[in-house]
Amino acid sequence: MSMDPCAEPALLTVEAMQQKLLQTLSPLPAANVPIADSLGRVLAEEIRASVVNPRFDNSAMDGFALGGEATAAAPGTFPLVGTRLAGSEDLAELAPGAAMRITTGAPVPEGTATVVMQEHCSVTDDSVTLRDAVKAGQNIRRRGEDIQLGQCLLEAGTRVAPRHIMLLSSQGLETLQVTRQPVVAVLSSGDELHPVGQPLSRSGIYDCNRPYLLARLQQAGARVIDIGIVADDPQQIRDALLRAANEADLIVSSGGVSVGQADWLKRCVEELGTLLHWKVNIKPGKPVAWGRIGAVPFLGLPGNPVSTLVCAELFLLPALARLGGVAQPLPRVVRLPIAHDHKHKPGRDEYQRAALVAGAESLQVAVLKGQGSGSLANLARTDALLLLGADVTSVAAGMLVDVLVL
């Protein structure tokens, strides 16, 4: 089924388009991978603790373990009866009224009432003197006080970060069940485009969208297939789309989805598969196509570089996250104060390039100059996208605004 080429499609809101994407996608199958290879992948199952932490009562400080009666007798001098190091398998008990030197992480000996930091003690070869009173149980990390058996450590849908690898390695896990890494085919459409590094024709421009998309997708955890630049020729476009559909889980393109005479890409998608929707009520980036080539989802982004960037953050990354099994695939929007007064032409939701700046009391967002859809220079300073709703005409300095941090 294809859309009527003469019919003007209804303009979807950004939120409606995002929901349409997510509703038509499902997470990819899961597989077990070594934990060392899990960085950036998405957990396909909940992880529960099989090892408590701490595994045993241990010292939180370098210092001295005191037997029961020594706690009540401090300050005072007590006989020193040995040393307990981290990793020690010594099972010797600590007699009441005695002290034992102990290092951080070492198992506290049976009979220990408290541990005193060495900075609070004076020591000789056979005794230790406490200068102050002590409390029972201080500086002792109790078994299971941090992680208990069966406790949920990470939920399914969590993207694995280095801190997660630290946590799960502490459980002795060798492998993790993660969603298969999505494979994304990327192509650019347009006779005017030239690969970087090649001489430019008189009316040519360098293709910057495809290098951006390849890099952004890799950063987001995808495996990419570079289909390259495809000329404005229907047969070449059909061949490229069929190749991409044969090799990838998702096809993404830039250019060729508007209403120009040479915009063949959208028409080829309709011929080969299904165009589910086209056009979003957004600035920049109105022409956004969503469909399928066979069973493989297709996302067509505008050819304008800034529009490509904005729509990739709003639509491509959520689609990729959904395929990857991420629990919350939509981009996170935060509220920050704007650094200055700013006017806005109403009519469409607009995502303007902005920089994050330090304010007197908190982080602020500042709209950058040069918001034209063909302006690229301010990308060097772009940290975020500022959302201005279709009905917004102005915002005053200090007002909280919606910000998508890049």
NUKOL-780336 format. One record per residue (C-alpha): residue in three letters; z, x, y. Coordinates in Angstrom, 1 decimal. Each point is the difference from the previous one (the first is absolute). Layout:
REM residues N
+------+--------+--------+--------+
! resn !     up !   east !  north !
+------+--------+--------+--------+
!  ALA !      Z !      X !      Y !
...
+------+--------+--------+--------+
REM end
This chain:
REM residues 406
+------+--------+--------+--------+
! resn !     up !   east !  north !
+------+--------+--------+--------+
!  MET !    0.0 !    0.0 !    0.0 !
!  SER !   -0.8 !    1.3 !    3.5 !
!  MET !    0.6 !   -1.2 !    3.5 !
!  ASP !   -2.6 !   -1.8 !    2.0 !
!  PRO !   -1.5 !    2.7 !    2.2 !
!  CYS !   -0.6 !   -2.5 !    2.8 !
!  ALA !    3.6 !   -1.3 !    0.0 !
!  GLU !    2.5 !    1.6 !    2.4 !
!  PRO !    3.1 !    0.8 !   -2.1 !
!  ALA !    3.4 !   -1.1 !    1.2 !
!  LEU !    2.0 !    2.8 !    1.6 !
!  LEU !    3.0 !    0.8 !   -2.1 !
!  THR !    3.2 !    1.3 !    1.5 !
!  VAL !    1.1 !    3.5 !   -1.1 !
!  GLU !    2.8 !   -1.5 !   -2.1 !
!  ALA !   -2.4 !   -2.5 !   -1.7 !
!  MET !   -2.5 !    2.7 !   -0.8 !
!  GLN !    2.8 !    2.2 !   -1.4 !
!  GLN !    1.2 !   -2.8 !   -2.2 !
!  LYS !   -3.6 !   -0.7 !   -1.2 !
!  LEU !   -0.3 !    3.6 !   -1.1 !
!  LEU !    3.3 !    0.1 !   -1.8 !
!  GLN !   -0.6 !   -3.4 !   -1.8 !
!  THR !   -3.3 !    1.3 !   -1.5 !
!  LEU !    1.4 !    3.3 !   -1.2 !
!  SER !    2.3 !    0.9 !   -2.9 !
!  PRO !    1.8 !    3.3 !   -0.8 !
!  LEU !   -1.8 !    2.4 !   -2.3 !
!  PRO !    1.3 !    0.7 !   -3.5 !
!  ALA !    3.0 !    2.4 !   -0.5 !
!  ALA !    0.3 !    3.3 !   -1.8 !
!  ASN !    2.6 !    2.6 !   -0.7 !
!  VAL !   -0.3 !    3.2 !    2.0 !
!  PRO !    2.2 !    3.1 !    0.1 !
!  ILE !    2.6 !   -0.3 !    2.8 !
!  ALA !   -1.5 !    3.2 !    1.6 !
!  ASP !   -3.3 !   -1.9 !    0.4 !
!  SER !    1.5 !   -3.3 !    1.3 !
!  LEU !    0.1 !    0.9 !    3.8 !
!  GLY !   -1.7 !   -2.8 !    1.9 !
!  ARG !   -0.5 !   -2.3 !   -3.0 !
!  VAL !    1.6 !   -3.4 !   -0.3 !
!  LEU !    2.7 !   -0.9 !   -2.5 !
!  ALA !   -1.1 !   -2.7 !   -2.4 !
!  GLU !    3.5 !   -0.6 !   -1.4 !
!  GLU !    3.6 !   -0.1 !    1.3 !
!  ILE !    2.0 !    3.1 !   -0.6 !
!  ARG !    3.6 !   -0.4 !   -1.1 !
!  ALA !    2.5 !    2.8 !   -0.4 !
!  SER !    0.6 !    1.5 !   -3.4 !
!  VAL !    2.3 !    2.7 !    1.4 !
!  VAL !    3.0 !   -0.6 !    2.2 !
!  ASN !    0.6 !    2.1 !    3.1 !
!  PRO !    2.2 !    1.9 !    0.1 !
!  ARG !    0.1 !    0.5 !   -3.7 !
!  PHE !    3.6 !    1.1 !    0.1 !
!  ASP !    2.8 !    0.3 !    2.6 !
!  ASN !   -0.8 !    3.1 !    2.0 !
!  SER !    1.0 !    1.9 !    3.1 !
!  ALA !   -1.7 !   -0.8 !    3.3 !
!  MET !    1.2 !    3.3 !    1.5 !
!  ASP !    0.6 !    3.6 !   -0.7 !
!  GLY !    3.8 !    0.2 !   -0.1 !
!  PHE !    3.0 !   -0.6 !   -2.3 !
!  ALA !    0.8 !   -2.7 !   -2.5 !
!  LEU !    3.7 !   -1.1 !    0.1 !
!  GLY !    2.0 !   -1.4 !   -2.9 !
!  GLY !    1.8 !   -3.3 !    0.5 !
!  GLU !    3.4 !    1.2 !    1.3 !
!  ALA !   -1.6 !    2.5 !    2.4 !
!  THR !   -1.4 !   -2.9 !    2.1 !
!  ALA !    3.5 !   -1.3 !    0.9 !
!  ALA !    1.4 !    3.6 !    0.4 !
!  ALA !   -2.7 !    1.2 !    2.6 !
!  PRO !    0.2 !    1.8 !    2.3 !
!  GLY !    1.3 !    2.8 !   -2.2 !
!  THR !   -1.0 !    2.8 !   -2.4 !
!  PHE !   -1.2 !   -0.6 !   -3.5 !
!  PRO !   -0.9 !    2.2 !   -3.0 !
!  LEU !   -3.8 !    0.7 !   -0.4 !
!  VAL !   -0.9 !   -0.5 !   -3.7 !
!  GLY !   -3.8 !    0.7 !   -0.1 !
!  THR !   -3.4 !   -0.9 !    1.3 !
!  ARG !   -2.4 !   -2.8 !   -0.8 !
!  LEU !   -3.7 !    0.5 !    0.9 !
!  ALA !   -2.9 !   -2.4 !    0.1 !
!  GLY !   -1.6 !   -0.3 !   -3.4 !
!  SER !    3.3 !    1.0 !   -1.7 !
!  GLU !    0.7 !   -1.5 !   -3.5 !
!  ASP !    3.7 !    1.0 !    0.3 !
!  LEU !    2.2 !   -2.9 !   -1.2 !
!  ALA !    3.3 !    1.6 !    1.2 !
!  GLU !    2.4 !   -2.5 !    1.6 !
!  LEU !    1.8 !    0.6 !    3.3 !
!  ALA !    3.7 !   -0.1 !   -0.3 !
!  PRO !    2.1 !   -1.9 !    2.6 !
!  GLY !    1.0 !    2.2 !    2.9 !
!  ALA !   -2.8 !    2.5 !   -0.7 !
!  ALA !   -3.2 !    0.8 !    1.9 !
!  MET !   -3.5 !    1.1 !   -1.2 !
!  ARG !   -2.8 !    1.5 !    2.0 !
!  ILE !   -3.1 !   -2.3 !   -0.2 !
!  THR !   -3.5 !    0.1 !    1.3 !
!  THR !   -2.2 !   -2.9 !    1.3 !
!  GLY !   -1.4 !   -2.0 !   -2.8 !
!  ALA !    2.4 !    1.3 !   -2.7 !
!  PRO !    1.7 !   -2.5 !   -2.3 !
!  VAL !    3.5 !   -0.5 !    1.2 !
!  PRO !    2.5 !    0.9 !   -2.7 !
!  GLU !    2.0 !   -2.7 !   -1.7 !
!  GLY !    3.2 !   -0.6 !    1.9 !
!  THR !   -1.5 !    0.7 !    3.4 !
!  ALA !    1.5 !   -2.2 !    2.8 !
!  THR !   -2.0 !    1.3 !    2.9 !
!  VAL !   -2.3 !    2.8 !    1.2 !
!  VAL !    0.8 !    2.0 !    3.2 !
!  MET !   -2.6 !    1.8 !    2.0 !
!  GLN !    0.4 !    3.8 !   -0.2 !
!  GLU !    0.0 !    0.1 !    3.9 !
!  HIS !    3.4 !   -1.8 !   -0.1 !
!  CYS !    1.6 !    2.5 !   -2.4 !
!  SER !    1.3 !    3.6 !   -0.1 !
!  VAL !   -0.5 !    1.7 !   -3.4 !
!  THR !    1.3 !    3.0 !   -1.9 !
!  ASP !   -0.9 !    1.3 !   -3.5 !
!  ASP !    2.5 !   -2.4 !   -1.6 !
!  SER !    0.8 !   -2.7 !    2.5 !
!  VAL !   -1.4 !   -2.3 !    2.6 !
!  THR !    1.9 !   -1.3 !    3.1 !
!  LEU !   -0.9 !   -3.4 !    1.6 !
!  ARG !    0.7 !   -0.2 !    3.7 !
!  ASP !   -0.2 !   -3.8 !    0.3 !
!  ALA !    0.8 !   -3.1 !   -1.9 !
!  VAL !   -2.7 !   -1.4 !   -2.3 !
!  LYS !   -1.1 !   -3.3 !   -1.2 !
!  ALA !   -0.5 !   -1.0 !   -3.6 !
!  GLY !   -3.7 !   -0.2 !   -1.1 !
!  GLN !   -1.5 !    1.8 !    3.0 !
!  ASN !   -3.2 !    2.0 !   -0.5 !
!  ILE !   -0.6 !   -1.3 !   -3.5 !
!  ARG !   -3.3 !   -1.7 !   -0.8 !
!  ARG !    0.7 !   -2.6 !   -2.7 !
!  ARG !   -2.2 !   -0.6 !   -3.0 !
!  GLY !   -2.6 !   -2.7 !    0.7 !
!  GLU !    1.1 !   -0.6 !    3.6 !
!  ASP !   -3.6 !    0.6 !    1.2 !
!  ILE !   -2.2 !   -1.4 !   -2.9 !
!  GLN !    1.2 !   -2.1 !   -2.8 !
!  LEU !   -1.7 !   -0.6 !   -3.4 !
!  GLY !   -2.7 !   -2.6 !    0.3 !
!  GLN !   -0.1 !    0.0 !    3.8 !
!  CYS !   -3.4 !   -0.7 !    1.5 !
!  LEU !   -1.2 !    3.2 !    1.6 !
!  LEU !   -3.6 !   -0.9 !    1.0 !
!  GLU !   -1.8 !   -3.3 !   -0.1 !
!  ALA !   -3.5 !   -0.5 !   -1.4 !
!  GLY !   -2.6 !    0.3 !    2.9 !
!  THR !    1.7 !    3.0 !    1.5 !
!  ARG !   -2.3 !    2.8 !    1.1 !
!  VAL !    1.4 !    3.2 !   -1.4 !
!  ALA !    1.1 !    2.5 !    2.7 !
!  PRO !    1.6 !    3.4 !   -0.4 !
!  ARG !    3.5 !   -1.4 !    0.5 !
!  HIS !   -0.7 !   -2.4 !   -2.9 !
!  ILE !   -1.0 !    2.9 !   -2.2 !
!  MET !    3.3 !    1.6 !    0.8 !
!  LEU !    1.9 !   -3.1 !   -0.9 !
!  LEU !   -1.9 !   -0.7 !   -3.3 !
!  SER !    0.1 !    3.6 !   -1.1 !
!  SER !    3.8 !   -0.1 !    0.3 !
!  GLN !   -0.3 !   -2.7 !   -2.7 !
!  GLY !   -1.9 !    2.4 !   -2.3 !
!  LEU !   -3.2 !   -2.1 !    0.1 !
!  GLU !   -3.1 !    1.9 !   -1.2 !
!  THR !   -2.6 !   -2.8 !    0.5 !
!  LEU !   -0.4 !   -3.1 !    2.2 !
!  GLN !   -2.1 !   -3.1 !   -0.5 !
!  VAL !   -2.1 !   -0.4 !    3.1 !
!  THR !   -3.0 !   -2.1 !    1.0 !
!  ARG !   -3.4 !    1.8 !   -0.6 !
!  GLN !   -1.2 !    1.8 !    3.1 !
!  PRO !   -2.6 !   -2.1 !    1.7 !
!  VAL !   -3.6 !    1.3 !    0.3 !
!  VAL !   -1.7 !   -0.8 !    3.2 !
!  ALA !   -3.7 !    0.6 !    0.8 !
!  VAL !   -0.8 !    0.7 !    3.6 !
!  LEU !   -3.3 !   -0.2 !    1.8 !
!  SER !   -1.4 !   -0.1 !    3.5 !
!  SER !   -3.1 !   -2.0 !    1.0 !
!  GLY !   -2.4 !    0.8 !    2.9 !
!  ASP !   -3.2 !    2.0 !    0.7 !
!  GLU !    1.7 !    1.5 !    3.0 !
!  LEU !    2.7 !    1.7 !   -2.0 !
!  HIS !   -0.1 !    3.8 !   -0.9 !
!  PRO !    2.4 !    1.9 !   -2.3 !
!  VAL !    2.3 !    2.4 !    1.8 !
!  GLY !   -1.4 !    3.5 !    0.1 !
!  GLN !   -3.6 !   -1.2 !    0.2 !
!  PRO !   -2.3 !    0.2 !    3.1 !
!  LEU !   -0.1 !   -3.2 !    2.0 !
!  SER !   -3.1 !   -1.9 !    0.8 !
!  ARG !   -0.7 !   -1.1 !    3.5 !
!  SER !    1.7 !   -3.4 !   -0.5 !
!  GLY !    2.3 !    1.0 !   -2.9 !
!  ILE !    3.7 !    0.1 !   -0.2 !
!  TYR !    2.4 !    1.6 !   -2.5 !
!  ASP !    1.5 !   -2.2 !   -2.6 !
!  CYS !    3.8 !    0.1 !    0.7 !
!  ASN !    1.0 !   -3.2 !   -1.7 !
!  ARG !   -0.6 !    1.2 !   -3.5 !
!  PRO !    2.0 !    3.2 !    0.3 !
!  TYR !    2.8 !   -2.0 !    1.6 !
!  LEU !    0.0 !   -2.6 !   -2.8 !
!  LEU !   -0.2 !    2.6 !   -2.7 !
!  ALA !    3.0 !    1.8 !    1.5 !
!  ARG !    2.0 !   -3.1 !    0.7 !
!  LEU !   -0.5 !   -1.3 !   -3.5 !
!  GLN !    1.0 !    3.3 !   -1.6 !
!  GLN !    3.1 !    0.0 !    2.2 !
!  ALA !    0.8 !   -3.5 !   -1.2 !
!  GLY !   -0.2 !    1.0 !   -3.7 !
!  ALA !   -3.6 !   -1.0 !   -1.0 !
!  ARG !   -2.5 !    2.0 !   -1.9 !
!  VAL !   -3.2 !   -0.1 !    2.1 !
!  ILE !   -3.7 !    0.1 !   -0.9 !
!  ASP !   -2.3 !    1.0 !    2.9 !
!  ILE !   -3.1 !   -2.0 !   -0.2 !
!  GLY !   -1.3 !    1.5 !    3.2 !
!  ILE !   -2.1 !   -1.3 !    2.8 !
!  VAL !   -2.4 !   -2.7 !   -0.9 !
!  ALA !   -3.1 !   -0.7 !    2.1 !
!  ASP !   -0.8 !   -3.5 !    1.4 !
!  ASP !   -2.2 !   -0.8 !   -3.0 !
!  PRO !    0.8 !   -3.0 !   -2.2 !
!  GLN !   -0.9 !    1.7 !   -3.3 !
!  GLN !    2.0 !    3.2 !    0.8 !
!  ILE !    3.0 !   -2.2 !    1.0 !
!  ARG !   -0.3 !   -2.1 !   -3.2 !
!  ASP !   -0.1 !    3.2 !   -2.1 !
!  ALA !    3.0 !    1.5 !    1.8 !
!  LEU !    2.1 !   -3.2 !   -0.5 !
!  LEU !   -0.9 !   -0.3 !   -3.7 !
!  ARG !    0.9 !    3.6 !   -0.5 !
!  ALA !    3.3 !   -0.5 !    1.8 !
!  ALA !    0.8 !   -3.2 !   -2.0 !
!  ASN !   -0.6 !    1.9 !   -3.2 !
!  GLU !    2.5 !    2.8 !    0.9 !
!  ALA !    2.7 !   -1.4 !    2.2 !
!  ASP !    2.8 !   -2.6 !    0.2 !
!  LEU !   -0.8 !   -0.6 !    3.7 !
!  ILE !   -3.0 !    0.5 !    2.2 !
!  VAL !    0.4 !    0.7 !    3.7 !
!  SER !   -2.8 !    0.5 !    2.5 !
!  SER !   -0.3 !    0.4 !    3.7 !
!  GLY !   -2.9 !   -1.4 !    2.0 !
!  GLY !   -2.7 !   -2.5 !   -0.9 !
!  VAL !    2.2 !   -3.2 !   -0.1 !
!  SER !   -0.8 !   -1.4 !    3.5 !
!  VAL !   -3.0 !   -2.1 !    1.1 !
!  GLY !   -2.4 !    2.7 !    1.0 !
!  GLN !   -3.6 !    0.2 !   -1.3 !
!  ALA !    0.9 !    3.1 !   -2.0 !
!  ASP !    3.3 !   -1.3 !   -1.3 !
!  TRP !   -1.1 !   -0.2 !   -3.6 !
!  LEU !    3.3 !    0.7 !   -1.8 !
!  LYS !    1.4 !   -3.5 !    0.4 !
!  ARG !   -3.2 !   -1.6 !   -1.3 !
!  CYS !   -0.1 !    2.4 !   -3.0 !
!  VAL !    3.6 !   -1.0 !   -0.9 !
!  GLU !   -1.0 !   -3.6 !    0.1 !
!  GLU !   -3.0 !    0.7 !   -2.3 !
!  LEU !    1.9 !    2.1 !   -2.5 !
!  GLY !    3.3 !   -1.9 !   -0.1 !
!  THR !    2.1 !   -2.3 !    2.2 !
!  LEU !    1.0 !    0.2 !    3.7 !
!  LEU !    3.4 !   -1.7 !    0.2 !
!  HIS !    0.5 !    0.4 !    3.7 !
!  TRP !   -1.4 !    1.6 !    3.1 !
!  LYS !    1.4 !    0.3 !    3.5 !
!  VAL !    3.6 !    0.3 !    1.2 !
!  ASN !    1.5 !   -1.0 !    3.3 !
!  ILE !    0.9 !    3.6 !    0.9 !
!  LYS !   -0.9 !    2.6 !    2.6 !
!  PRO !   -1.3 !    2.5 !   -0.8 !
!  GLY !   -1.6 !   -0.9 !   -3.3 !
!  LYS !   -1.3 !   -3.6 !   -0.1 !
!  PRO !   -2.6 !    0.5 !   -2.7 !
!  VAL !    2.0 !    0.7 !   -3.2 !
!  ALA !   -1.6 !   -1.1 !   -3.3 !
!  TRP !    1.9 !   -0.7 !   -3.2 !
!  GLY !   -1.7 !   -0.8 !   -3.3 !
!  ARG !   -0.9 !    1.3 !   -3.5 !
!  ILE !   -2.7 !    1.9 !   -1.7 !
!  GLY !    0.3 !   -1.3 !   -3.4 !
!  ALA !    3.7 !    0.1 !   -0.8 !
!  VAL !    0.7 !    2.9 !    2.5 !
!  PRO !    1.4 !   -0.9 !    3.4 !
!  PHE !   -1.9 !    1.0 !    3.1 !
!  LEU !    1.3 !    0.6 !    3.5 !
!  GLY !   -2.5 !    0.5 !    2.8 !
!  LEU !    1.4 !    1.5 !    3.2 !
!  PRO !   -1.6 !    0.1 !    3.4 !
!  GLY !   -2.1 !    3.1 !    0.8 !
!  ASN !    1.8 !    0.8 !    3.2 !
!  PRO !    2.5 !    2.8 !   -0.7 !
!  VAL !    3.0 !   -1.5 !    1.8 !
!  SER !   -0.7 !   -3.3 !   -1.7 !
!  THR !   -0.2 !    1.7 !   -3.3 !
!  LEU !    3.4 !    1.7 !    0.5 !
!  VAL !    1.7 !   -3.3 !    1.1 !
!  CYS !   -1.5 !   -2.1 !   -2.8 !
!  ALA !    0.7 !    2.7 !   -2.6 !
!  GLU !    3.7 !   -0.1 !    0.9 !
!  LEU !    0.1 !   -3.8 !    0.1 !
!  PHE !   -2.2 !   -0.9 !   -3.0 !
!  LEU !   -1.0 !    3.0 !   -2.1 !
!  LEU !    3.4 !    1.5 !   -0.4 !
!  PRO !    1.6 !   -3.3 !   -1.1 !
!  ALA !   -2.8 !   -0.6 !   -2.5 !
!  LEU !    0.5 !    3.5 !   -1.4 !
!  ALA !    3.8 !   -0.5 !   -0.2 !
!  ARG !   -0.5 !   -3.3 !   -1.8 !
!  LEU !   -2.3 !    1.7 !   -2.6 !
!  GLY !    2.6 !    2.7 !   -0.3 !
!  GLY !    2.8 !   -2.4 !   -0.7 !
!  VAL !    2.0 !    0.5 !    3.2 !
!  ALA !    2.7 !   -2.7 !    0.3 !
!  GLN !   -0.5 !   -0.4 !    3.8 !
!  PRO !   -3.7 !    0.8 !    0.7 !
!  LEU !   -0.2 !   -1.2 !    3.6 !
!  PRO !    0.4 !    2.6 !    2.8 !
!  ARG !    3.5 !    0.1 !    1.5 !
!  VAL !    0.2 !   -1.1 !    3.6 !
!  VAL !    2.9 !    1.1 !    2.1 !
!  ARG !    1.3 !   -1.1 !    3.4 !
!  LEU !    0.1 !    2.6 !    2.8 !
!  PRO !    0.4 !   -0.2 !    3.8 !
!  ILE !   -3.2 !    0.6 !    1.9 !
!  ALA !    0.2 !    2.9 !    2.5 !
!  HIS !   -1.9 !   -1.6 !    2.9 !
!  ASP !   -1.4 !   -3.3 !    1.3 !
!  HIS !   -3.2 !   -0.9 !   -1.8 !
!  LYS !   -2.7 !   -2.7 !    0.5 !
!  HIS !   -2.0 !   -1.5 !   -2.8 !
!  LYS !   -3.1 !   -2.2 !   -0.1 !
!  PRO !    0.8 !   -3.0 !   -2.2 !
!  GLY !   -2.3 !   -1.4 !   -2.6 !
!  ARG !    0.5 !    2.1 !   -3.2 !
!  ASP !    2.8 !    1.8 !   -1.6 !
!  GLU !   -0.5 !    3.6 !    1.1 !
!  TYR !    1.3 !    3.3 !   -1.5 !
!  GLN !    0.1 !    2.6 !    2.7 !
!  ARG !    0.4 !    3.8 !   -0.6 !
!  ALA !    3.4 !    1.2 !    1.2 !
!  ALA !    2.3 !    3.0 !    0.0 !
!  LEU !    3.7 !    0.0 !   -1.0 !
!  VAL !    2.0 !    1.6 !    2.9 !
!  ALA !    3.7 !    0.7 !    0.4 !
!  GLY !    1.8 !   -2.4 !    2.3 !
!  ALA !    3.3 !    0.3 !    1.7 !
!  GLU !    1.8 !   -1.9 !   -2.8 !
!  SER !   -2.6 !   -0.5 !   -2.8 !
!  LEU !   -3.5 !    0.7 !   -1.2 !
!  GLN !   -2.7 !   -1.8 !    2.1 !
!  VAL !   -3.6 !   -0.7 !   -0.3 !
!  ALA !   -2.6 !    0.8 !    2.6 !
!  VAL !   -3.5 !   -1.4 !    0.1 !
!  LEU !   -2.6 !    2.8 !    0.3 !
!  LYS !   -2.9 !    0.0 !    2.5 !
!  GLY !   -3.5 !   -0.5 !   -1.3 !
!  GLN !    0.3 !   -3.1 !   -2.2 !
!  GLY !   -3.8 !   -0.4 !   -0.3 !
!  SER !   -1.2 !   -0.6 !   -3.6 !
!  GLY !   -2.1 !    3.2 !    0.2 !
!  SER !    2.7 !    2.2 !    1.6 !
!  LEU !    1.2 !    2.7 !   -2.4 !
!  ALA !    1.8 !    2.6 !    2.1 !
!  ASN !    3.3 !   -1.8 !    0.0 !
!  LEU !    0.2 !    0.1 !   -3.8 !
!  ALA !    1.6 !    3.4 !    0.5 !
!  ARG !    3.0 !   -1.7 !    1.5 !
!  THR !    0.0 !   -3.2 !   -2.0 !
!  ASP !    3.2 !   -0.5 !   -1.9 !
!  ALA !    0.0 !   -3.8 !   -0.3 !
!  LEU !   -1.9 !   -3.2 !    0.6 !
!  LEU !    1.5 !   -2.5 !    2.5 !
!  LEU !   -0.6 !   -3.7 !   -0.9 !
!  LEU !   -0.7 !   -2.3 !    2.9 !
!  GLY !   -0.3 !   -3.6 !   -1.1 !
!  ALA !   -3.0 !   -2.1 !    1.0 !
!  ASP !    2.0 !   -2.0 !    2.6 !
!  VAL !    1.7 !    3.0 !    1.6 !
!  THR !   -1.1 !    0.8 !    3.6 !
!  SER !    2.6 !    2.7 !    0.9 !
!  VAL !    3.1 !    1.7 !   -1.1 !
!  ALA !    2.7 !    1.6 !    2.2 !
!  ALA !    1.5 !    3.4 !   -0.5 !
!  GLY !    2.9 !   -0.1 !   -2.3 !
!  MET !   -1.2 !   -3.1 !   -1.9 !
!  LEU !    0.1 !    0.2 !   -3.8 !
!  VAL !   -3.5 !    0.0 !   -1.5 !
!  ASP !   -1.4 !    0.1 !   -3.6 !
!  VAL !   -1.1 !    3.5 !   -1.0 !
!  LEU !   -1.7 !    1.2 !   -3.2 !
!  VAL !    1.0 !    3.7 !   -0.3 !
!  LEU !   -2.8 !    2.2 !   -1.5 !
+------+--------+--------+--------+
REM end
